Amino acid sequence: MADAAVEFLLENLKQLLVHHANLLKDAKDQVEKLENHLRLFKAFLKDAPKQWRDDDKLRELIRRIRNAVYEAEDIIDAYVTQAAENKSKAYFLRAIQGPPKTLSIATKVEAVLQKIDDIYKDKKNIIDFANITVQDAADHHHDEASQVRETNVVGFEDEAKKLKGYLYAECEELEVITIVGMPGLGKTTLAGKIFRDPEIQYQFPTRIWVYVSQDFKRKDIFLAILKDFTKLTDDIKTKSDKELADMVLGYLDTGRFLLVMDDVWSCEDWDKLHIALPKGNARGKVIITSRQQELGWHVNRRRGPHMLRFLTLEESILLLQLEVFQEPKFPQELEAEGSLIAERCDGLPLAIVVIGGILVKKFSGDTSTMKATWQHVSESFDTYLKDAGERLEKIILLSYEKLPYHLRECFLYFGMFPEDYEISAWKLTRLWIAEGLIQQKNVSLEETAENYLEELINRNLVRAEKLKPNGKVKTCRIHDMLRDFCLTEAGSSREGFLQEIKMSNHGGFHPSVSSELKFRRLCIHSNVLDFVSRKPYGPSVRSFVCFPRDETIMPLGDISFIPGGFKLLRVLDVEPIKFTKLPGDMYHLLHLRYLVLSVSLKVLPSAFIKLWNIQTLVVRTDSQTLEMKADILNMTQLRHFKTNASAILAKAGKSSKGAGEKIQTFGTISPESCTEDVFDRARNLKHLGVRGKLSVLLDDKSGSFESLGNLSNLEKLKLLNDVFPVPPSGTQLRGLPQAYKFPPKLRILTLSATALEWRHMSIIGSLDKLEVLKLKDKAFQGEIWEANDGGFRHLEILHIGRTDLKIWLASHHHFPRLKHVELKNCRDLQQIPVELAEVPSFMKLDVFRSERAAASARKIEAKKIKEINGNVARQFRLSIFPPEA
């Protein structure tokens, strides 16, 4: 939407005029005038009608507004960049005659404003549309968080029963079952229903799910399977496809397993993958989902494909009822309209779910008002669209047009990610913020972005994949058809909001690299180095992201091609591409707000301080430490800094006003960097990671941990004791600080390689707000842990990994709110306290490579099943790997 571009430029101008007015000195009058015009634009665009798509005159006006805003943005940003590079405004003005061009854009803005005035004066054309749009925005724009709704599954009982029969059937060799159907029919939903079925979980303790999609590398698929069996070391990642296939074969060759391969596109794709599957293992089963009927016969000539049926009208009505009202009925006044809407969805579950996402937002409790709204939605279907695929596309478009203005570009942004990609909510929301799609409300930018994501999920346009312990979204996915819509809508019909770069069958790229790239955002997910080597050029490109599945190294000769070709970038995410050297012109990207890099460096150059707009900085390195020559605490816009190394912060120089105040994430930094000065400047930290010799931090004599305790907003703390090359025997810590010295709001604590004695657990148990505790890689050592009374009053999730613990003594009252226990590589643990079954909230237990504890896990499961007594709303989930003999 054009109004998001206006909002971003207004905020950008505000920051420039407040903090860097010297860079705009010679054009300040024109810029201030431009700012005033933009505010009028903003007021108009927020009232712009949703029906702009069908109004040629209005659509043309919005297009011209968008182009004028983009042109103004390009001129201002290029002006600032060149002024900073040359450090001489006079030189720059002589070179490109800056002020006249700035004045020119201001004149163009005034001309468009006059046309806007004419439209506002003509009330017959605008007043009704404006009122509808204002009301719609008011109805939907909430700052508070909404709860993510659960997925409703309807109409697959008979299908699931039939497929489960195939899985239970005895065969002479590996059985491959293919679920085939058109997009949106529910292939993945059905496969997921079977995958999560308790009976299937019991019959197939080893269950693996991999996404294949149209563009895949078989190495990535093999690695995705292997990660369920072993840790993916660098040695494994560098193996050939054949070697990885042999490893997969080794793990799957014996025993029962269920492997789901979602979204396989062709027979040729299957032929590339089946070399890793043990044809002779008659106890193994594979489920494939696909759109291609031919594939079903290709993989199993005896059984052929399972053709997924459409929903019946009764099933369609039930699904719509559950989506909108969370119960199997309509209000009496809406029965006729509801049934008609369900019928017009042609039995396509995705269509019903998307329509439900529209109608649930129209649920006000006033059935008379809702009746008219539902009639309008029903009439919005084009009755002449007889093809189910066309009807689904129309429904997606209708759902998009019903989105409030603040969600539209957030939704289109999903087109930036690859097909079937599991999207990190943390990454997505920070990208939205950097792009200017999130505006400051009553809560933080991050919380607003999280609320937007949850709203899109509740509208059934996005699917929550994994949730955090607090119920927030951790990862999400988008259906292929919805992603295709985002790419189409964001490309041609929105004048280059974003564009995916793909290599054609002829070896070239589409769109062509030989001409100027005029899109605002570019994404490319394969053949990235080939693309970069062709020196792409896009003076208006603001975002460049790539998410290929394999890692590569940027050739030294090409390292300048990205910053040189896209000088006005505000988003650069090239994490899978490793830079062995950073080009000097990287530091000319003054407008960068979001930067993710992989480097083979031990030092982050001081020149990074020039990137004064940076909000999110993520640096991945193969070095154990990363010396920060740049004083990143002095970067006034920085909100999040992440690295996998131990970052040694630069000594503080002269601080800018507000330096460090916006920083919320710091991870991971060295213990030596945890000083009173650092935490005084970064006093609003919410997440902190520390890696290195933790005795430096935890020694009461140094006082450094006490300064950490002053972080009154810190909620998440990760402490990794890394003393390499000292042997593990020399890593043991003497103890922990007293509970009162920990941050007062700490909810999540992770300890790794600390080798503490179990008696120190009483201190952690005294942390009153603690909800999640992760003990990794011998965080504690010793054979006996006896839980103390009165501790862990709010603990919900407990993870214990790689320990020599043998005896764990605890009862239900030691963990009164426990929900989930995860044990990994606890090979010596003899049993899990069976008394934990008496904790009412305890409903999930994962036991991984902790074989001796499996018997007690089964006892807990039996007690929970007896307690639940058939209550389907409460289901205890037990996972044991490897499966018991």
N, C-alpha and C positions, 0 to 999 in steps of 0.2 A: 504494500500500500504506500501511496505517496506520502501520507501523513507521517509514517514512521521515518521516512527520509527527511522530512521537514523537522521533526522532533530531534533527530540526531544532529542535523546541521545547526539547529538553534543551541543545543547543548555544547556543541563543539565551539561555536562562536563565543558563547559565554565563557568557556574555559580559556580560550585564547585571549579574550579581552581582559580577563581578570589576572591570568598568570603569565601571559606572554605577549602583552600589548606591544612590546618593542618590535616584534616581528610584523606587526600590522600597522606600524606607525604611519606610513605613507598612504595607507588606504583606509584609515580608521573611519573617516566620515562615511565612505561608501559602505563599509561593513556594517556600521550601526544602522544605516538606512535599510540595508538588506535585512538585518535582523528584525526590524519593525514590519517589513513586508512579510517575512516568514511567519510572524505571529498571526497575521491575518490569514495566510494560507492555512495555518494549523486550525484556526477556528472554522474555516470553511470545510476543510477535508474531514473533520470529525463529524460534521453534519451531512457529508456527501452520501447520497442514497446507495443502498445495496443494489438498486436496479441500474447502476451505471453501465452494467454489461449490455443492457438493452436500450440504452439511450445514447445514440451516436454522438450527439452534440456534447453531452456531459462527459462521455468517455474520452472524446478528443480533448476537452478542456483539462481533464485530470492527467491525460498523457502529456500535455504541454506543461502543466505544473510540474510533473515529475521530471521532465527533461530540463526545465529551468532550474529546479532544485539541484539536480545532478550536476548541471553545468556550473552553478554557483559553488557547489561543494568542490568540484575539481579545480576551479580557479583559486579558491581560497587555500586549499590544501597544497596545490602546486606552488603557490606564492610562498607559503610558510616553509615548505621543504627547501625550495631554492634559496630563500632568504637565510635559512639556517646553514645550508651547505656553504654558501659563499661568504657569509658573515658580512655582507655588504649590500645593503638595500639599493644603493645607487647603481651598483653594477647590474643587479637583477632588473631594476626598472628600465635601464637603458636597453637591456638585452631583450625583454619581452613586453615592454610598455605595460607594466602591471596595472596602474590605476585606471587607465582608460578602459581596460577590459573589465575590471571590477565595476566601474561605472556603467559599462554596457550591460552587464547582467542585472544591475539594479534597475536600469531602464526597462529591460525585458520583464522583470518582475512587476513593475508598475503597470505595464501593458496588460499582463494577465490579470492583475488585480482589478483592473477596470472591467474586464469581461466577467469576473466573479461578481462585481457589484451589479452588473446588468442582470445576471441570473437571479441574484437575491431579490432584486426589485420586481422581477416577473414571478409573482407568487403562484400563478397557475402552474408553473413548471416545477417549482422547487419545494413549496412549503410542506406538502404532504410527505414527500420523500424524506425531507430533513427531519420531520417529527418522528417518522418511523425509525429512522436510523438512530436518533438520539435516544429514543425509548429502548431500542435494542441494546445499545451500548450500556445504558443504565441498568438494564435487566441482568446483564451477564458479567459486568466487570466487578468482580469481588476481589478484595485484597486478602480475605482470610482463606486459609487452606481448606480444600474440600477433600473428603475421604475417597480414596480410590475404590471404585465399585468392583465387586467380584465378577468374573466372567460367567455368564449363564450358558449352559450347554443343553440344547433341546433337540429331540428328534433323532438321536444317534443310538438309542438303546438297541434296536434290532441290528443296526450296522455293527456296533461294537460287539454284540454277542456273536455274530457270525465271524468276525475277524478274530476274536478270542478263541473261537473253535479251531480256526486255522493254526493259531499259535500253540494250542494244546495238542494238536494232532501229531502223531508219531510219523516221522519221515525217514527215508534212507540216507538223505543228505541235507545240507543246509537249505532251509526253506526261505524263499523270498516272496513277500506279499506286496503288491502294488495297489495303492489307493489312488484312483484316477477320477478327475472331475475338473470342471471349468473353474476359473478364478472366483473366489468368494463363496464357493460351495461348502467349505468347511473341512477340507482334507487335513490340514494341520490340526484343527480343533479335534477331529475324530482321533487322529494319531495320538494327540496329547492326552485325550480322555483314556485311551487304552494304556498309554505309557505310565500314567499316574494311578491306574486301577490297583487297589490293594492286593487283589488276587494275582495280578500280573507281577507286582512287586515281589510277592512271595515266590512265585514260580520262576521268576527271572531276577535274581538278586543283582546280577550285572546288567544294567540298562544304560545305554549310551544314546545320546541324541546329537546329531550333527546337522548343520544347515549346509546345503550344497549350493543352490542357486545357479543362475545362468553363467556367471563369470566366476570360475573357481580354479584353484590349483590343487591337484590331488595331494601335494605335499601338505597343504593346510588341512585337508580333510583327515589325512593319516595322523597328523599331530593332534587334531581335535579329539580323535579316538584315543590316542596314547595318553593324553593328559588325565584320563580317567583311571589309568593304571600306574602311572609313574610320573615323577617330576621331570618336566621338560628342560633338560640341561642344554647348555650351548653345544655340547657334543652331539646330542640327539637332533637338535635343530639344524645342524650342518650336514646331517646324513643325506644320502641320495633318496629319491622316491622309492627305488627298489629296496633299499635297506630299511626304510621306514615301513614299507609294505610287509616285509619279512617280520619286523617287530610286532606289527598288528596281528599278523598271522599267529605268531607265537603266543600272544595273550588270548586270542580267541579260539585257538585250536581245540581246546578241551573245555568242558563245562557248559552250563546253560548261559546264554546271553540273549538280550534283545537289543538290536541296533536299529534306530530310526534314522533314515536318511531323508531329510525333508527337502522337497523342491528339486528333484532331479529332472533335468530338462529333456534329455535325449538318450537314445540307445548308446550313442558314442560316448556320452558322459559316463554311463554305467560301466562300459567296457574299460574305461580308464581306472575305475575304482575297485571293481570286484576282484582284482588281483590280490588285494589285502584280506580277502574273506576266505575262511576255511570251508571249502566246498564239502569236505568229508565230515564235518561236524554236524551230525543229525540233531543235536540238542540246541543248536543255534538258530535264531530266527532274525530276519531282516524285514523291516517295513519301509517301503518307499512311498513318498507322495509325489505325484506328477500330474501334469496336464495332458500327457501323451498316452493315449490308449495303446499305441504300438509298443511302448516300453514295457507294459505289463505282460504282453505275450513274449517279448524278447527275454525277459528275466525268468519267466516261469511258464513254459509252454504247456505244462500239465494243467495248471489252474487258471492262468491268464489274469487279467486285471480285475480288481474289485471296483466296479463302476459306482461311484457315490451318487445316490439319488437326491432329488430336490426335496425340500420340506413339503409336507402336506399343508393344506390351508389351516387345519387345526393346530399343527405344530408351529406354523408361522405366527398365528394369533397368540399362542402361548409364549413364544419367544419375545414377541413385542410387548406383551403384558409384563413379563419379568424384567425386560430392559427398562421400561418406563416406570412401573409401579412396584417392582420387586415382589409381586404376588401374582398368582395366576388368574387375574380377572381385571376387566376394565370397569371404571365407574359406569353406571347404567346409562348415563347421558352420552357416553363416548363409545358405546359398543358398536354402533353402526359405522362410525368414522374409523375406529380402530380396526375393525374387520376389513374394511375396504382398503386401508393403507397396507395391512398385512398381505392382502390378496395381490395388490399391485407390486409387491416385492418379488413375485414370481418364484417363491420358494428358495430364494438365495439368502442364507444366513447373514452374510456380510451386509447385504442391502438392508435387512431388518435391523441389524445391530447399529448401522450408521443412521438410519431413520430414527431408531430409538434414542440415539444420542442427541438428535434434534428435539424430539418431543419431550424428553425428560427435562430439558431446560425450559420448556414451556409449561411445566407442571406448577401451577400456582395454587391449586386447591379450589379455585373458582371454576366449576365445570362449565358454566355458561360461556365464560370467556375462552376457556380451553376448547370448547366445541367449535367455535369460529376459527380458532387457530388451526385445529386439526383438519377442518374442512379445507382451509387454505393450503396446508401441506399436501393433502390428498389431491387437490386440483393442480398442484405443481408438477405432478407426474405427466409427462407427455404420453398420452394414451396411444399415439401412433407408433411408439417405440415397442415393437413386438419382440425384438431380440433381447434375451435376458442380459447379455453383456452390455448392450446399449442402455438398458434400463438401469443397470448398476452404475454405469458411468454418470447417468443423469442424477441418480441418488447421491453419489459422491459430490457432484457439483452443487446440488441443492444443500447438502450438509455444509459445504464450504461457504456458500453464500449466507448461511444462517449464522456463521461464526461472527462474534463481535470483532470490531476493527482491530483490537489489540492482540487477537490470536491468529489473524490470517497469515501474516508473514512468518510468525513462529511455526505455524503448520507447514507452510511451503518450504521452510528451511530443512525439513526432513529429506528433501531431495538432494541435499549435499552428501548424504551418507550412502554407502553401497547397498545393493539389494541384499535383503536378509541379514543385515548387519545388526549386531547387538550394540546398541548405542548407550554409552555411559551418560547418565543423567547429569553428573557433575560436568562433564565436557560440554554437553548440549547447552545447559543453562549458562555456562560461562561464555560460550560462543554467542548465544542470544544477547547477552549483556554487552559484549564487545561490539556486536553489530548494531547496537542502538535500538534493538527491538524491545527492550525492557526499560520502562521509565520508573523513576523513584516514586514510590507510593508511601503508605503509612508504615510499611515494613521495609527491610533491606531489599536491594536489587536481587540478591540470591533467593530470598524467600518468595519474592514476587514471581521470579522465573519458575521456581518449583511449583507454585500455585498454578501458573499458566500450563505447565506440563500436566499436572493432575487434572486440570479442566479439559485438556485435549484427550486425556485418557478416559475421563468420564463421558465424553462425547463419542467415545468409541472410534476415534480417528487414529489413536495410538494405543499400543498394548503394553502394559507393564510386564516386564520379563522377570525382574528380581526386585525384591523390596529390602530396605534396610531394617535393622532391628526396631526403629521407631515408626515403621510403617510407610516411610517416604520411599519414593521410587529410586532404585539403584541403577537399573538398566531398563531399556525399553526397545520395542521394535515397531515397525510399521509394515502393513500388508503391501505386497508388491503392487497391487492396483492403486492403492492410495499413494505410494511412492511415485508411480508413473504419472498420476494426476499432478502431484507436486512439481515434477519436472516439466510437464507440459504447460501448466498454468504459470509457473515461475519463469518460463523461457519466453516463448513467442508472444503470449498474450499479456505479459507484464513487462515488456520492453527490457528483457535481460536482467531480471532479478537474480537468476543464477543459471548456470549452464554446466552440464556434465560433458567432459572431454572424453571421447572414445576413439580408439583406433579402428579404422575401417578395414574391410577385407582386402583393400588394395594397398595397405601399408601406410596410408596417410591418416591424418586425424580429422575428426569432425567435432566442431567446426575447424576450418583450416587454420593452421598455425602461420601460414605464409602471409596472412593479412592481419590487420589490427583487430585484437579481441575487444569487443565493445560491451562485454557483459560486466556486471558489478561483482559477481562472485563466480569462481571457477572451482570445480571439483574434478579430480581424476584419480582413478583407483587401480589402474593397470598401465604398464608401459610408461611409467612416470619419467624415468631417466631419458628415454627416447624423446619424450615431449619436451623436457627441459633443454636437451641438447640442441633443439631446433630454434632456440632463442625466441620464445614467445614474447609478444609485446602487447601490453594492454594498459594504456595510460589511465583508464577509468576503472580498472580492476581493483576492488577493495579487499577481496578475500581469495586466498588460494589454499585449498586443503586437499590432502590425499590420504587415503586410508587403504593402501594395498595390503594384502595379507602377508606378503613376504618383505623382509628387510633388505635394503641395498645400500651401497656406498656411493655417495656423490663424487664423480670424477673431479679432480682438482681443477681441471680446465673449465668446468661448468659451474663452479660454486657461485659465480656472480650473476648468473643468468636469471635467477628468480628475483632478487632485489633490483637488478638492472632493468628487467622487463616490466615489473609491476611496482613502480616507485611510490604509489599512494596506498599500499596495503595497510589495512587495519587488522586483518586476521591472517596469520600464517601458521598452518599446522602441517608439518612435514616430518612427523615423528618416525615413520618407518625408514626414512632416508638419513643415513649417518654422514655427518660432515666431519672430515678429518681436519679441516681448517675453516674458519669463518671469514667470509669476504669483508673487506672494509666498508663496502657500500651497504652492508646489512644495517649499519648504524645510521644510515641516512633515512631509514624507514621510520620517520618521526611519528607517523600516525598509527603505528602498531599498538593495538590494545590487547591482543591475544597472540602469544608466540609459544609454539611447542617445537623443540629441536632435539635431535639426537646428535651427540658429538663424541669425538675421541680426544677429549681435552681434560686436563687437570686444573685448568685455570679459566675462569670466566672474565674476559677482558674488562678493563675499567670503562671502555667506550660504551658499554651497555647502559651507562647512566644517561646517555644521550636520548635513549628511547623513553622520553618523559611521559608518554601517554600509556605505557604498559599497565594493564590491569591484571592479566594472568600470564605468568612466566613459568614454563615447565621445561626443564633441561634434563635429558636422559644421557648418561655417560657410562662408559665402561671402566671408569676410574673409581677407586674406592673413596677418594676425597675430591672435592671441588673447591678450589680456593677462589673466593669471590673478590676480585679486584674492584669491582663496582660496588659502591655502597647502596645496595638496593633498598635499604630502609629510607634512603633519601629520595626515592622515586615516589612522588606524592600521590600518584594514581594507583599504585600497586595494591592489589587486594589478595592475590594468591601466588605463592611461590612454591614450586615442587621440584624435587630432584631425588633420584634414587641413591645418590652419593651422600657423603657427609660434607655438607657445605660449611666451609670456614668463612664466616662473615668478615667483611672488611672493617677495619677500625673506623669508627664514626668520625666524619669530618664535620664541617659546619652544616647544621641541619636546616633544611627548607621549612617554611611554615607548614604545619600539618604533616610533616614527614612521619611515615609509619602508622598513622592513625587509621588508615583504611585497611591495613593488612589483617586478613582473617585466617589465612593458611600459611604455615611455615613448615615445610617438611622436605627432606630431613636436614637438620643443621647439626653441627658438631657440639659436644658438651661444652667445649671451651667457649663457644659462641653464646651460651646461655648465661648472659651477664645481666646485671641489674639495668645497665644502660639500654641494652637491646630490648628487654621486656618493658621498660618504661616507655620507649618509643613505640613498640608494637603492643600496646596495652589492651587492644581490642581483639587479640588473637582468639580464635575459636578452635582451631586444629593445629597441633604442634607435633612434629616428629623429631626425635633426637637419635643420632647414630654415631657411635664411637665408643671411647673408653668411658663407660657410665660412672665409674668410681669417681671421676672428676666432678660429675654432676651431683651424685648422691652422697658424697662425703660431707657430713654435717659441718665439718670445720671450714669448708670453702664458702659456705653461704649461698652458693649459686642456686640450689634447689629452692631456697626460701624466696628468691626473686621470682622463680617460676610460680610459686604459690600465690604471688600477687596478681596473677592473671585471672581476674574475676569473671571473665566471660569464656574461659577455656572449657570446652566440652569433650574434646577428644585428644588423648595423649598416647603417643607411641614411643617406646624406649627400646632401642636395639643396641645391645652390647657388642660392639665390633672391635676386637683387639687384635685382629690379624696383623702379623703372622704368629702371634702368641698362640700356643696350642690350647685346646678347649679347657684343659685342666687349670689353666691360669686365668679363666674368665670369671670365676665365682665372685659375686659381690657379697660384702659383709652383712648387708641388711638394707632396709628401706627407711626413709624418713618417716616420722610420725604422721598419722593421718591428717592432723590439722595443718600440716605444711603443704598438702596437696591442694591444687586449685579447687575452690569450693563448689563449682558447678560441674565437676568432672563426671561424665556419663559413660565414656568408653575408654578403656585402658588396655593397651597391648604391651606385653613384655616379651622380649626375645633374647635368648642366649644369656640370660642374667644368672643362671645357675644358683638361684636363691634356695635357702632351706625352707621347707614347708611351714615351719613355725612362723615365718614372716607373713604368711597368708592372713594372719589375724589383722594386720595393719590394713591390707587391701579390703578385707571384709568390713572394716570400720568406715569405709568411704560411703557416706550416706546416700549420695546421688547415683552411685555406680549401677549401670544397667547392663553393660556388656564387658566381659573380661576375656581376653585372648592371651593364652600362655603358649608361646611358640618356641620350638627348638631349644628345649631344656631350659625354659624360663625358671623352672623349679626343679630341684633334684633331691633325691631321697626316696626311700621305699615306702614310707607311711605318711599319709595326710589325714589327720583327724580334724574335722571341721569344728570350729568353736561356736558356742551358742551366741546368739545376738547379732551375728554378722550377716552380710549380704541381704539386707532387708529389701532391696529393690533390684537385685540381680535377676536378669531375664535370660541372658545368653552366656554360656560358658564353653569356651574352646580350650582344649588341652592337646598340645601336639608335641610329639617326640620327647618322651620323658621316661625315666627309669622307675616311675611310681608302680608299686605292686599292690598296696592295700589302701583303699580310699574308704574312710569311715565317715558316714554322714547320714542324717535323717531328714525327713521332710521339713522339719522346722528350721533347718540350717539354710535352706534356700526356698523361702515361702512363696516367691513369685517366679520361680524358674520356669522357662518356656522351652528352651532348646539346649541340649548338650551335644557337643561335637568332639569326638575323640579321634585323633589321627596319630598313627604310629606309636601307640601306647602298648607295645608288645608285651610288656611285663605285667600290665595291670590285670589282676586276677578276676576282679568283678566290679561292676558299677553298683553303688548302693541301691538295692532293690526298694528300699524305703522311699526313694525319690518318686516312685509311682503314686505315692499318696499326695504329691503336690498337685492340686487341681489344674493349675495352668500348664503343667509339663506335658507337652504334646508332640515333641519331636526329638528323636535320638539318632545320631549318625555315628556309626562305628566303622572306622577305616583303618585297616591293617592293625587291628587291636584284637587279635583272634581269641585270646583267653577271656576277654570280657564279653564275648558274643552270647554265651549261655545266660548270663545275668541280664543282658539286654532283652533276650526272649522272655525271661520271667517278668521284667517290667512291662513288656508289651502285653503279656497275658493278663496281668493285673489291670492295666489301663483298659483293655477291651472289656473286661468284666465290669469295670467301673462305668464305662461309657454306655454299655448295655444297649447297643443298637442305635444310639443317638447319632444320626448321620451328620448333624451340625458340628459334632466334635469327633475328630478322627485322629487317633494317635499314629504317627508316621515313624517307622523304624527302617533304617537303611544299614545293611551290614556288607562290607566288602573287605576281602574277597568272600564270596558266598560260602556258607558252611557246607562241609562235605555231606 
